[in-house]
Amino acid sequence: MDKNQKCILCNSDNTILQWKNVRGYRVRKCLDCSFLFLDEIKSEQELEEFYSENYFMASYARNETDLVSAAKKQTILSEAAEYAKLIRNHNPQAVSVVEIGCSWGYLLYNLQNFEYSVKGYELSKTTANAGREQLGLDITSGFFEAQIDQFDVLILRHVLEHVPDPQDILSKIYDSLTKGGLFILEGPNLDSISSKLFGQNVSWVAPPEHVSFPNFRSLVIAGEKLGFKCIYKSTRRGRGISIFHQALLNSVGLFFGGKENAKNNLGGINDNASNPNINKLKKFVLKAVSFLDFLSSPIHPFLRQALLEEEMLIVFKK
Ligand SMILES: [Zn+2]
């Protein structure tokens, strides 16, 4: 574990301790680019071991017998169509599309329907194998290394917040794109309304898996420094997480045993709590949340307009 006092995104020394105890970890904030990051970070080797062995998508790919039909689910299909549209709009000549941290490749698989030649990188060997064998995709297991001027589009979804050296991966991405190439970045939005309301209690602030907690300003600064132009910004409500979700989980968790338990017992959407009663309660809360989510639908277009939803999407052009 290394101690980081310097900003891991812009290298500035001008950082302060923002949150003293998030599940035992300390979070620093860069006063120059406003990036938030852990001050103790796993090394690349620890990271590779962690994702090879433990990551939940690995077990998903292992348990799912038919990945082709899993990849054809409506939500996944519409995600691919949305990405294809972004690519068409901003780089109509694009041919080659690469996703770094592609899991079992469900997005890449469907992007083939739009005539793109696709390739993926994935740290988890099990997951990469599943995508290669069942979906016939070209997935390399391991870290992404720069390949100068090779690709028209690079996609990074929910990966940046996991990597110990985000600056390094961003510059590898820049170098690997062709002139006019697109870098599509998707991940947590720490500028969201929930972040503003609940601070370190939002579910994105999940150390040690999440090493950093991105916001628009810091990523745009980092991208522009490399030579990218930010050409599109948007937010989305994300994987079932809403303001109500966050609010309810936190209040119930806090009620049942303080901040730590709020996260351990209720924060993870897919995790089972150790206490069966809490599990029952969690199921009930999740049902209530789904209903409130449904009720909140009309306000989401306004939140999106103001870039306040839970997940961010940025398109950079080289
Ligand atoms: Zn910084």
py3Dmol code that shows the C-alpha trace and the ligand (Angstrom):
import py3Dmol

protein = """\
ATOM      1  CA  MET A   1       0.000   0.000   0.000  1.00  0.00           C
ATOM      2  CA  ASP A   2       1.313   3.427  -0.934  1.00  0.00           C
ATOM      3  CA  LYS A   3       0.444   6.622   0.883  1.00  0.00           C
ATOM      4  CA  ASN A   4      -0.819   9.295  -1.449  1.00  0.00           C
ATOM      5  CA  GLN A   5      -0.651  12.928  -0.494  1.00  0.00           C
ATOM      6  CA  LYS A   6      -0.447  14.096  -4.104  1.00  0.00           C
ATOM      7  CA  CYS A   7      -3.506  14.150  -6.343  1.00  0.00           C
ATOM      8  CA  ILE A   8      -3.511  10.845  -8.266  1.00  0.00           C
ATOM      9  CA  LEU A   9      -5.123  12.563 -11.245  1.00  0.00           C
ATOM     10  CA  CYS A  10      -3.295  15.895 -11.683  1.00  0.00           C
ATOM     11  CA  ASN A  11      -0.237  15.401  -9.454  1.00  0.00           C
ATOM     12  CA  SER A  12      -0.885  18.545  -7.420  1.00  0.00           C
ATOM     13  CA  ASP A  13       0.437  18.776  -3.850  1.00  0.00           C
ATOM     14  CA  ASN A  14      -2.441  21.006  -3.002  1.00  0.00           C
ATOM     15  CA  THR A  15      -4.650  18.373  -1.337  1.00  0.00           C
ATOM     16  CA  ILE A  16      -6.594  18.190   1.920  1.00  0.00           C
ATOM     17  CA  LEU A  17      -8.100  15.413   4.006  1.00  0.00           C
ATOM     18  CA  GLN A  18     -11.768  15.486   3.004  1.00  0.00           C
ATOM     19  CA  TRP A  19     -13.249  12.500   4.875  1.00  0.00           C
ATOM     20  CA  LYS A  20     -11.352  11.033   7.818  1.00  0.00           C
ATOM     21  CA  ASN A  21     -13.072   7.697   8.111  1.00  0.00           C
ATOM     22  CA  VAL A  22     -14.940   5.995   5.315  1.00  0.00           C
ATOM     23  CA  ARG A  23     -15.057   2.331   6.393  1.00  0.00           C
ATOM     24  CA  GLY A  24     -11.607   2.818   7.870  1.00  0.00           C
ATOM     25  CA  TYR A  25     -10.165   4.647   4.834  1.00  0.00           C
ATOM     26  CA  ARG A  26      -9.197   8.286   4.465  1.00  0.00           C
ATOM     27  CA  VAL A  27     -10.267  10.296   1.440  1.00  0.00           C
ATOM     28  CA  ARG A  28      -8.312  13.314   0.176  1.00  0.00           C
ATOM     29  CA  LYS A  29      -9.511  16.089  -2.070  1.00  0.00           C
ATOM     30  CA  CYS A  30      -7.404  17.944  -4.610  1.00  0.00           C
ATOM     31  CA  LEU A  31      -7.939  21.664  -4.296  1.00  0.00           C
ATOM     32  CA  ASP A  32      -6.692  22.233  -7.848  1.00  0.00           C
ATOM     33  CA  CYS A  33      -8.851  19.783  -9.814  1.00  0.00           C
ATOM     34  CA  SER A  34     -11.362  18.768  -7.069  1.00  0.00           C
ATOM     35  CA  PHE A  35     -10.720  15.032  -7.526  1.00  0.00           C
ATOM     36  CA  LEU A  36     -11.457  12.818  -4.488  1.00  0.00           C
ATOM     37  CA  PHE A  37      -9.245   9.781  -3.861  1.00  0.00           C
ATOM     38  CA  LEU A  38      -8.123   7.325  -1.158  1.00  0.00           C
ATOM     39  CA  ASP A  39      -4.804   8.090   0.419  1.00  0.00           C
ATOM     40  CA  GLU A  40      -3.956   4.379   0.614  1.00  0.00           C
ATOM     41  CA  ILE A  41      -4.145   2.497  -2.642  1.00  0.00           C
ATOM     42  CA  LYS A  42      -3.625  -1.103  -3.771  1.00  0.00           C
ATOM     43  CA  SER A  43      -0.658  -1.747  -6.035  1.00  0.00           C
ATOM     44  CA  GLU A  44      -1.245  -2.969  -9.613  1.00  0.00           C
ATOM     45  CA  GLN A  45      -0.330  -6.488  -8.565  1.00  0.00           C
ATOM     46  CA  GLU A  46      -2.761  -6.503  -5.612  1.00  0.00           C
ATOM     47  CA  LEU A  47      -5.388  -5.118  -7.954  1.00  0.00           C
ATOM     48  CA  GLU A  48      -4.886  -7.826 -10.566  1.00  0.00           C
ATOM     49  CA  GLU A  49      -5.102 -10.536  -7.895  1.00  0.00           C
ATOM     50  CA  PHE A  50      -8.227  -8.951  -6.454  1.00  0.00           C
ATOM     51  CA  TYR A  51     -10.078  -8.751  -9.766  1.00  0.00           C
ATOM     52  CA  SER A  52      -8.903 -12.126 -11.004  1.00  0.00           C
ATOM     53  CA  GLU A  53     -10.179 -13.918  -7.950  1.00  0.00           C
ATOM     54  CA  ASN A  54     -13.004 -11.972  -6.396  1.00  0.00           C
ATOM     55  CA  TYR A  55     -14.806  -9.720  -8.733  1.00  0.00           C
ATOM     56  CA  PHE A  56     -18.513 -10.432  -8.829  1.00  0.00           C
ATOM     57  CA  MET A  57     -18.864 -10.306 -12.600  1.00  0.00           C
ATOM     58  CA  ALA A  58     -16.499 -13.252 -12.711  1.00  0.00           C
ATOM     59  CA  SER A  59     -18.963 -15.359 -10.785  1.00  0.00           C
ATOM     60  CA  TYR A  60     -21.851 -14.004 -12.858  1.00  0.00           C
ATOM     61  CA  ALA A  61     -20.166 -15.171 -16.057  1.00  0.00           C
ATOM     62  CA  ARG A  62     -19.341 -18.512 -14.458  1.00  0.00           C
ATOM     63  CA  ASN A  63     -22.900 -19.186 -13.289  1.00  0.00           C
ATOM     64  CA  GLU A  64     -24.680 -18.012 -16.400  1.00  0.00           C
ATOM     65  CA  THR A  65     -24.834 -20.963 -18.793  1.00  0.00           C
ATOM     66  CA  ASP A  66     -26.066 -19.058 -21.810  1.00  0.00           C
ATOM     67  CA  LEU A  67     -24.246 -15.747 -22.190  1.00  0.00           C
ATOM     68  CA  VAL A  68     -25.594 -15.184 -25.706  1.00  0.00           C
ATOM     69  CA  SER A  69     -29.178 -14.837 -24.471  1.00  0.00           C
ATOM     70  CA  ALA A  70     -27.959 -12.878 -21.436  1.00  0.00           C
ATOM     71  CA  ALA A  71     -26.293 -10.437 -23.843  1.00  0.00           C
ATOM     72  CA  LYS A  72     -29.552 -10.021 -25.764  1.00  0.00           C
ATOM     73  CA  LYS A  73     -31.514  -8.674 -22.817  1.00  0.00           C
ATOM     74  CA  GLN A  74     -33.422  -5.490 -23.576  1.00  0.00           C
ATOM     75  CA  THR A  75     -31.476  -3.228 -21.211  1.00  0.00           C
ATOM     76  CA  ILE A  76     -28.153  -4.397 -22.663  1.00  0.00           C
ATOM     77  CA  LEU A  77     -29.413  -4.006 -26.248  1.00  0.00           C
ATOM     78  CA  SER A  78     -30.596  -0.473 -25.625  1.00  0.00           C
ATOM     79  CA  GLU A  79     -27.295   0.423 -23.965  1.00  0.00           C
ATOM     80  CA  ALA A  80     -25.446  -0.749 -27.090  1.00  0.00           C
ATOM     81  CA  ALA A  81     -27.799   1.234 -29.334  1.00  0.00           C
ATOM     82  CA  GLU A  82     -27.147   4.312 -27.199  1.00  0.00           C
ATOM     83  CA  TYR A  83     -23.375   3.870 -27.550  1.00  0.00           C
ATOM     84  CA  ALA A  84     -23.654   3.256 -31.307  1.00  0.00           C
ATOM     85  CA  LYS A  85     -25.629   6.483 -31.641  1.00  0.00           C
ATOM     86  CA  LEU A  86     -23.008   8.441 -29.679  1.00  0.00           C
ATOM     87  CA  ILE A  87     -20.268   7.032 -31.893  1.00  0.00           C
ATOM     88  CA  ARG A  88     -22.195   7.709 -35.118  1.00  0.00           C
ATOM     89  CA  ASN A  89     -22.920  11.292 -34.063  1.00  0.00           C
ATOM     90  CA  HIS A  90     -19.398  12.187 -33.026  1.00  0.00           C
ATOM     91  CA  ASN A  91     -17.163  10.006 -35.202  1.00  0.00           C
ATOM     92  CA  PRO A  92     -19.116   8.666 -38.204  1.00  0.00           C
ATOM     93  CA  GLN A  93     -15.978   7.153 -39.770  1.00  0.00           C
ATOM     94  CA  ALA A  94     -15.176   5.008 -36.733  1.00  0.00           C
ATOM     95  CA  VAL A  95     -14.518   1.315 -37.383  1.00  0.00           C
ATOM     96  CA  SER A  96     -12.648  -0.095 -34.397  1.00  0.00           C
ATOM     97  CA  VAL A  97     -14.117   0.016 -30.893  1.00  0.00           C
ATOM     98  CA  VAL A  98     -12.285  -1.129 -27.771  1.00  0.00           C
ATOM     99  CA  GLU A  99     -13.664  -1.461 -24.268  1.00  0.00           C
ATOM    100  CA  ILE A 100     -11.227  -1.532 -21.361  1.00  0.00           C
ATOM    101  CA  GLY A 101     -12.690  -3.462 -18.431  1.00  0.00           C
ATOM    102  CA  CYS A 102     -15.260  -5.084 -20.705  1.00  0.00           C
ATOM    103  CA  SER A 103     -16.318  -7.841 -18.262  1.00  0.00           C
ATOM    104  CA  TRP A 104     -17.765 -10.722 -20.363  1.00  0.00           C
ATOM    105  CA  GLY A 105     -18.171  -8.374 -23.316  1.00  0.00           C
ATOM    106  CA  TYR A 106     -21.921  -7.870 -23.469  1.00  0.00           C
ATOM    107  CA  LEU A 107     -21.642  -4.302 -24.795  1.00  0.00           C
ATOM    108  CA  LEU A 108     -19.018  -5.217 -27.402  1.00  0.00           C
ATOM    109  CA  TYR A 109     -21.052  -8.227 -28.522  1.00  0.00           C
ATOM    110  CA  ASN A 110     -24.018  -6.004 -29.371  1.00  0.00           C
ATOM    111  CA  LEU A 111     -21.913  -3.234 -30.903  1.00  0.00           C
ATOM    112  CA  GLN A 112     -21.004  -5.754 -33.616  1.00  0.00           C
ATOM    113  CA  ASN A 113     -24.599  -5.348 -34.864  1.00  0.00           C
ATOM    114  CA  PHE A 114     -23.643  -1.797 -35.819  1.00  0.00           C
ATOM    115  CA  GLU A 115     -20.764  -2.967 -38.039  1.00  0.00           C
ATOM    116  CA  TYR A 116     -17.979  -2.134 -35.593  1.00  0.00           C
ATOM    117  CA  SER A 117     -14.934  -4.325 -35.197  1.00  0.00           C
ATOM    118  CA  VAL A 118     -14.613  -4.825 -31.446  1.00  0.00           C
ATOM    119  CA  LYS A 119     -11.971  -5.800 -28.934  1.00  0.00           C
ATOM    120  CA  GLY A 120     -11.937  -5.978 -25.140  1.00  0.00           C
ATOM    121  CA  TYR A 121      -9.604  -5.962 -22.160  1.00  0.00           C
ATOM    122  CA  GLU A 122     -10.576  -7.498 -18.841  1.00  0.00           C
ATOM    123  CA  LEU A 123      -8.575  -8.138 -15.661  1.00  0.00           C
ATOM    124  CA  SER A 124     -10.641 -11.089 -14.480  1.00  0.00           C
ATOM    125  CA  LYS A 125      -9.412 -14.183 -16.325  1.00  0.00           C
ATOM    126  CA  THR A 126     -12.620 -16.160 -15.695  1.00  0.00           C
ATOM    127  CA  THR A 127     -14.783 -13.395 -17.048  1.00  0.00           C
ATOM    128  CA  ALA A 128     -12.573 -12.768 -20.068  1.00  0.00           C
ATOM    129  CA  ASN A 129     -12.600 -16.512 -20.855  1.00  0.00           C
ATOM    130  CA  ALA A 130     -16.367 -16.671 -20.656  1.00  0.00           C
ATOM    131  CA  GLY A 131     -16.687 -13.798 -23.166  1.00  0.00           C
ATOM    132  CA  ARG A 132     -14.139 -15.368 -25.496  1.00  0.00           C
ATOM    133  CA  GLU A 133     -15.636 -18.840 -25.400  1.00  0.00           C
ATOM    134  CA  GLN A 134     -19.337 -18.111 -25.333  1.00  0.00           C
ATOM    135  CA  LEU A 135     -19.580 -14.860 -27.256  1.00  0.00           C
ATOM    136  CA  GLY A 136     -16.624 -15.462 -29.569  1.00  0.00           C
ATOM    137  CA  LEU A 137     -15.098 -12.094 -28.709  1.00  0.00           C
ATOM    138  CA  ASP A 138     -11.485 -10.971 -28.845  1.00  0.00           C
ATOM    139  CA  ILE A 139     -10.874 -10.275 -25.142  1.00  0.00           C
ATOM    140  CA  THR A 140      -7.389  -9.985 -23.669  1.00  0.00           C
ATOM    141  CA  SER A 141      -7.097 -10.663 -19.948  1.00  0.00           C
ATOM    142  CA  GLY A 142      -4.754  -8.210 -18.321  1.00  0.00           C
ATOM    143  CA  PHE A 143      -3.976  -4.510 -18.168  1.00  0.00           C
ATOM    144  CA  PHE A 144      -4.418  -2.299 -21.194  1.00  0.00           C
ATOM    145  CA  GLU A 145      -1.140  -1.107 -22.686  1.00  0.00           C
ATOM    146  CA  ALA A 146      -0.851   1.837 -25.063  1.00  0.00           C
ATOM    147  CA  GLN A 147      -0.980   0.987 -28.780  1.00  0.00           C
ATOM    148  CA  ILE A 148      -0.149   4.169 -30.635  1.00  0.00           C
ATOM    149  CA  ASP A 149      -2.856   5.558 -32.985  1.00  0.00           C
ATOM    150  CA  GLN A 150      -4.665   2.228 -33.223  1.00  0.00           C
ATOM    151  CA  PHE A 151      -8.324   2.640 -32.327  1.00  0.00           C
ATOM    152  CA  ASP A 152     -11.197   4.914 -33.341  1.00  0.00           C
ATOM    153  CA  VAL A 153     -13.162   4.569 -30.108  1.00  0.00           C
ATOM    154  CA  LEU A 154     -12.130   3.635 -26.583  1.00  0.00           C
ATOM    155  CA  ILE A 155     -14.750   2.972 -23.949  1.00  0.00           C
ATOM    156  CA  LEU A 156     -14.124   2.970 -20.203  1.00  0.00           C
ATOM    157  CA  ARG A 157     -17.182   2.218 -18.097  1.00  0.00           C
ATOM    158  CA  HIS A 158     -17.046   2.031 -14.324  1.00  0.00           C
ATOM    159  CA  VAL A 159     -13.329   1.326 -14.381  1.00  0.00           C
ATOM    160  CA  LEU A 160     -11.556   4.612 -13.686  1.00  0.00           C
ATOM    161  CA  GLU A 161     -12.768   4.702 -10.072  1.00  0.00           C
ATOM    162  CA  HIS A 162     -11.070   1.310  -9.532  1.00  0.00           C
ATOM    163  CA  VAL A 163      -7.602   2.084 -10.875  1.00  0.00           C
ATOM    164  CA  PRO A 164      -4.723   3.252  -8.658  1.00  0.00           C
ATOM    165  CA  ASP A 165      -3.206   5.499 -11.332  1.00  0.00           C
ATOM    166  CA  PRO A 166      -6.026   7.123 -13.341  1.00  0.00           C
ATOM    167  CA  GLN A 167      -3.623   9.607 -14.921  1.00  0.00           C
ATOM    168  CA  ASP A 168      -1.667   6.729 -16.454  1.00  0.00           C
ATOM    169  CA  ILE A 169      -4.658   4.953 -17.983  1.00  0.00           C
ATOM    170  CA  LEU A 170      -6.017   8.219 -19.418  1.00  0.00           C
ATOM    171  CA  SER A 171      -2.740   8.956 -21.157  1.00  0.00           C
ATOM    172  CA  LYS A 172      -2.536   5.388 -22.539  1.00  0.00           C
ATOM    173  CA  ILE A 173      -6.028   5.881 -23.906  1.00  0.00           C
ATOM    174  CA  TYR A 174      -5.124   9.211 -25.514  1.00  0.00           C
ATOM    175  CA  ASP A 175      -2.053   7.724 -27.180  1.00  0.00           C
ATOM    176  CA  SER A 176      -3.972   4.700 -28.493  1.00  0.00           C
ATOM    177  CA  LEU A 177      -6.665   6.691 -30.291  1.00  0.00           C
ATOM    178  CA  THR A 178      -6.518   7.743 -33.925  1.00  0.00           C
ATOM    179  CA  LYS A 179      -6.796  11.468 -34.718  1.00  0.00           C
ATOM    180  CA  GLY A 180     -10.444  12.445 -34.226  1.00  0.00           C
ATOM    181  CA  GLY A 181     -10.963   9.291 -32.152  1.00  0.00           C
ATOM    182  CA  LEU A 182     -13.435   9.188 -29.281  1.00  0.00           C
ATOM    183  CA  PHE A 183     -12.936   8.360 -25.645  1.00  0.00           C
ATOM    184  CA  ILE A 184     -16.238   7.559 -23.937  1.00  0.00           C
ATOM    185  CA  LEU A 185     -16.023   7.606 -20.168  1.00  0.00           C
ATOM    186  CA  GLU A 186     -18.808   6.442 -17.884  1.00  0.00           C
ATOM    187  CA  GLY A 187     -18.786   6.205 -14.102  1.00  0.00           C
ATOM    188  CA  PRO A 188     -19.969   7.575 -10.766  1.00  0.00           C
ATOM    189  CA  ASN A 189     -20.966  11.203 -10.625  1.00  0.00           C
ATOM    190  CA  LEU A 190     -19.879  12.792  -7.364  1.00  0.00           C
ATOM    191  CA  ASP A 191     -21.618  15.987  -8.490  1.00  0.00           C
ATOM    192  CA  SER A 192     -24.983  14.220  -8.248  1.00  0.00           C
ATOM    193  CA  ILE A 193     -27.841  15.405  -6.123  1.00  0.00           C
ATOM    194  CA  SER A 194     -27.340  12.409  -3.778  1.00  0.00           C
ATOM    195  CA  SER A 195     -23.661  13.267  -3.353  1.00  0.00           C
ATOM    196  CA  LYS A 196     -24.606  16.799  -2.485  1.00  0.00           C
ATOM    197  CA  LEU A 197     -27.140  15.553   0.045  1.00  0.00           C
ATOM    198  CA  PHE A 198     -25.366  12.521   1.525  1.00  0.00           C
ATOM    199  CA  GLY A 199     -21.654  13.199   0.974  1.00  0.00           C
ATOM    200  CA  GLN A 200     -19.508  10.230   1.939  1.00  0.00           C
ATOM    201  CA  ASN A 201     -22.610   8.083   2.486  1.00  0.00           C
ATOM    202  CA  VAL A 202     -23.460   7.654  -1.194  1.00  0.00           C
ATOM    203  CA  SER A 203     -22.916   4.097  -2.378  1.00  0.00           C
ATOM    204  CA  TRP A 204     -20.182   5.152  -4.839  1.00  0.00           C
ATOM    205  CA  VAL A 205     -17.906   5.997  -1.930  1.00  0.00           C
ATOM    206  CA  ALA A 206     -16.952   2.347  -1.506  1.00  0.00           C
ATOM    207  CA  PRO A 207     -13.308   1.803  -0.540  1.00  0.00           C
ATOM    208  CA  PRO A 208     -11.190  -0.183  -1.111  1.00  0.00           C
ATOM    209  CA  GLU A 209     -12.806  -1.315  -4.427  1.00  0.00           C
ATOM    210  CA  HIS A 210     -13.330   2.299  -5.426  1.00  0.00           C
ATOM    211  CA  VAL A 211     -10.067   4.172  -5.192  1.00  0.00           C
ATOM    212  CA  SER A 212     -11.371   7.502  -6.442  1.00  0.00           C
ATOM    213  CA  PHE A 213     -14.673   9.315  -6.659  1.00  0.00           C
ATOM    214  CA  PRO A 214     -14.897  11.238  -9.937  1.00  0.00           C
ATOM    215  CA  ASN A 215     -16.700  14.433 -10.837  1.00  0.00           C
ATOM    216  CA  PHE A 216     -17.058  16.295 -14.135  1.00  0.00           C
ATOM    217  CA  ARG A 217     -14.644  19.111 -13.362  1.00  0.00           C
ATOM    218  CA  SER A 218     -11.675  16.929 -12.437  1.00  0.00           C
ATOM    219  CA  LEU A 219     -12.083  14.609 -15.429  1.00  0.00           C
ATOM    220  CA  VAL A 220     -12.528  17.396 -17.945  1.00  0.00           C
ATOM    221  CA  ILE A 221      -9.394  19.108 -16.585  1.00  0.00           C
ATOM    222  CA  ALA A 222      -7.471  15.809 -16.803  1.00  0.00           C
ATOM    223  CA  GLY A 223      -8.719  15.089 -20.342  1.00  0.00           C
ATOM    224  CA  GLU A 224      -7.983  18.558 -21.668  1.00  0.00           C
ATOM    225  CA  LYS A 225      -4.502  18.498 -20.200  1.00  0.00           C
ATOM    226  CA  LEU A 226      -3.770  15.443 -22.354  1.00  0.00           C
ATOM    227  CA  GLY A 227      -5.050  17.196 -25.469  1.00  0.00           C
ATOM    228  CA  PHE A 228      -8.630  15.894 -25.540  1.00  0.00           C
ATOM    229  CA  LYS A 229     -11.578  18.132 -26.270  1.00  0.00           C
ATOM    230  CA  CYS A 230     -14.675  17.451 -24.154  1.00  0.00           C
ATOM    231  CA  ILE A 231     -17.533  17.334 -26.674  1.00  0.00           C
ATOM    232  CA  TYR A 232     -20.452  15.844 -24.726  1.00  0.00           C
ATOM    233  CA  LYS A 233     -21.549  15.543 -21.098  1.00  0.00           C
ATOM    234  CA  SER A 234     -24.551  13.762 -19.709  1.00  0.00           C
ATOM    235  CA  THR A 235     -25.800  11.957 -16.632  1.00  0.00           C
ATOM    236  CA  ARG A 236     -28.113   9.017 -16.091  1.00  0.00           C
ATOM    237  CA  ARG A 237     -29.871   7.565 -13.124  1.00  0.00           C
ATOM    238  CA  GLY A 238     -27.791   4.432 -13.337  1.00  0.00           C
ATOM    239  CA  ARG A 239     -28.322   0.945 -12.074  1.00  0.00           C
ATOM    240  CA  GLY A 240     -31.448   1.395 -10.045  1.00  0.00           C
ATOM    241  CA  ILE A 241     -29.844   3.920  -7.756  1.00  0.00           C
ATOM    242  CA  SER A 242     -31.905   6.984  -7.075  1.00  0.00           C
ATOM    243  CA  ILE A 243     -32.014   9.794  -4.577  1.00  0.00           C
ATOM    244  CA  PHE A 244     -34.709   7.886  -2.700  1.00  0.00           C
ATOM    245  CA  HIS A 245     -32.707   4.691  -2.750  1.00  0.00           C
ATOM    246  CA  GLN A 246     -29.761   6.430  -1.181  1.00  0.00           C
ATOM    247  CA  ALA A 247     -31.886   8.332   1.321  1.00  0.00           C
ATOM    248  CA  LEU A 248     -33.849   5.298   2.487  1.00  0.00           C
ATOM    249  CA  LEU A 249     -30.918   2.914   2.704  1.00  0.00           C
ATOM    250  CA  ASN A 250     -28.937   5.427   4.659  1.00  0.00           C
ATOM    251  CA  SER A 251     -31.691   6.330   7.082  1.00  0.00           C
ATOM    252  CA  VAL A 252     -32.596   2.697   7.757  1.00  0.00           C
ATOM    253  CA  GLY A 253     -28.927   1.741   8.072  1.00  0.00           C
ATOM    254  CA  LEU A 254     -28.167   4.615  10.388  1.00  0.00           C
ATOM    255  CA  PHE A 255     -31.174   3.699  12.528  1.00  0.00           C
ATOM    256  CA  PHE A 256     -29.905   0.111  12.887  1.00  0.00           C
ATOM    257  CA  GLY A 257     -26.410   0.853  14.078  1.00  0.00           C
ATOM    258  CA  GLY A 258     -24.685   3.932  12.855  1.00  0.00           C
ATOM    259  CA  LYS A 259     -22.736   4.899   9.800  1.00  0.00           C
ATOM    260  CA  GLU A 260     -20.638   1.756   9.435  1.00  0.00           C
ATOM    261  CA  ASN A 261     -23.684  -0.508   9.484  1.00  0.00           C
ATOM    262  CA  ALA A 262     -25.526   1.741   7.105  1.00  0.00           C
ATOM    263  CA  LYS A 263     -22.988   0.702   4.510  1.00  0.00           C
ATOM    264  CA  ASN A 264     -22.178  -2.837   5.575  1.00  0.00           C
ATOM    265  CA  ASN A 265     -25.756  -3.946   5.986  1.00  0.00           C
ATOM    266  CA  LEU A 266     -27.666  -1.900   3.534  1.00  0.00           C
ATOM    267  CA  GLY A 267     -25.405   0.026   1.243  1.00  0.00           C
ATOM    268  CA  GLY A 268     -24.570  -2.715  -1.257  1.00  0.00           C
ATOM    269  CA  ILE A 269     -27.497  -3.246  -3.564  1.00  0.00           C
ATOM    270  CA  ASN A 270     -26.691  -6.835  -4.443  1.00  0.00           C
ATOM    271  CA  ASP A 271     -24.988  -7.985  -1.255  1.00  0.00           C
ATOM    272  CA  ASN A 272     -26.726 -10.016   1.394  1.00  0.00           C
ATOM    273  CA  ALA A 273     -26.453  -8.703   4.925  1.00  0.00           C
ATOM    274  CA  SER A 274     -25.138 -11.072   7.606  1.00  0.00           C
ATOM    275  CA  ASN A 275     -28.211 -10.606   9.795  1.00  0.00           C
ATOM    276  CA  PRO A 276     -31.379 -12.283   8.313  1.00  0.00           C
ATOM    277  CA  ASN A 277     -33.685  -9.692   9.862  1.00  0.00           C
ATOM    278  CA  ILE A 278     -31.751  -6.915   8.218  1.00  0.00           C
ATOM    279  CA  ASN A 279     -32.014  -8.855   4.959  1.00  0.00           C
ATOM    280  CA  LYS A 280     -35.800  -8.966   5.246  1.00  0.00           C
ATOM    281  CA  LEU A 281     -35.885  -5.290   6.014  1.00  0.00           C
ATOM    282  CA  LYS A 282     -33.579  -4.594   3.101  1.00  0.00           C
ATOM    283  CA  LYS A 283     -35.881  -6.452   0.709  1.00  0.00           C
ATOM    284  CA  PHE A 284     -38.793  -4.407   1.931  1.00  0.00           C
ATOM    285  CA  VAL A 285     -36.836  -1.172   1.636  1.00  0.00           C
ATOM    286  CA  LEU A 286     -35.767  -2.078  -1.906  1.00  0.00           C
ATOM    287  CA  LYS A 287     -39.412  -2.641  -2.876  1.00  0.00           C
ATOM    288  CA  ALA A 288     -40.369   0.715  -1.426  1.00  0.00           C
ATOM    289  CA  VAL A 289     -37.444   2.279  -3.260  1.00  0.00           C
ATOM    290  CA  SER A 290     -38.512   0.803  -6.611  1.00  0.00           C
ATOM    291  CA  PHE A 291     -41.900   2.386  -6.127  1.00  0.00           C
ATOM    292  CA  LEU A 292     -40.396   5.751  -5.194  1.00  0.00           C
ATOM    293  CA  ASP A 293     -38.056   5.439  -8.171  1.00  0.00           C
ATOM    294  CA  PHE A 294     -41.068   5.052 -10.381  1.00  0.00           C
ATOM    295  CA  LEU A 295     -42.639   8.138  -8.793  1.00  0.00           C
ATOM    296  CA  SER A 296     -39.431  10.118  -9.266  1.00  0.00           C
ATOM    297  CA  SER A 297     -39.349   9.516 -13.040  1.00  0.00           C
ATOM    298  CA  PRO A 298     -40.812  12.926 -13.930  1.00  0.00           C
ATOM    299  CA  ILE A 299     -37.994  14.825 -12.189  1.00  0.00           C
ATOM    300  CA  HIS A 300     -35.168  12.915 -13.892  1.00  0.00           C
ATOM    301  CA  PRO A 301     -35.178  14.916 -17.147  1.00  0.00           C
ATOM    302  CA  PHE A 302     -34.594  18.037 -15.027  1.00  0.00           C
ATOM    303  CA  LEU A 303     -31.824  16.390 -13.020  1.00  0.00           C
ATOM    304  CA  ARG A 304     -30.242  15.264 -16.298  1.00  0.00           C
ATOM    305  CA  GLN A 305     -30.421  18.767 -17.674  1.00  0.00           C
ATOM    306  CA  ALA A 306     -28.444  19.949 -14.641  1.00  0.00           C
ATOM    307  CA  LEU A 307     -26.023  16.937 -14.762  1.00  0.00           C
ATOM    308  CA  LEU A 308     -27.186  15.866 -11.289  1.00  0.00           C
ATOM    309  CA  GLU A 309     -27.981  12.175 -11.772  1.00  0.00           C
ATOM    310  CA  GLU A 310     -25.933   9.369 -10.218  1.00  0.00           C
ATOM    311  CA  GLU A 311     -23.777   8.345 -13.182  1.00  0.00           C
ATOM    312  CA  MET A 312     -21.816  10.520 -15.570  1.00  0.00           C
ATOM    313  CA  LEU A 313     -20.986  10.081 -19.219  1.00  0.00           C
ATOM    314  CA  ILE A 314     -18.340  12.193 -20.951  1.00  0.00           C
ATOM    315  CA  VAL A 315     -17.263  12.024 -24.577  1.00  0.00           C
ATOM    316  CA  PHE A 316     -13.772  13.307 -25.383  1.00  0.00           C
ATOM    317  CA  LYS A 317     -12.371  13.747 -28.892  1.00  0.00           C
ATOM    318  CA  LYS A 318      -8.685  13.540 -29.752  1.00  0.00           C
TER     319      LYS A 318
END
"""
ligand_1 = """\
1
ZN
Zn -5.911 17.148 -8.840
"""
view = py3Dmol.view(width=600, height=400)
view.addModel(protein, "pdb")
view.setStyle({"model": 0}, {"cartoon": {"style": "trace"}})
view.addModel(ligand_1, "xyz")
view.setStyle({"model": 1}, {"stick": {}})
view.zoomTo()
view.show()
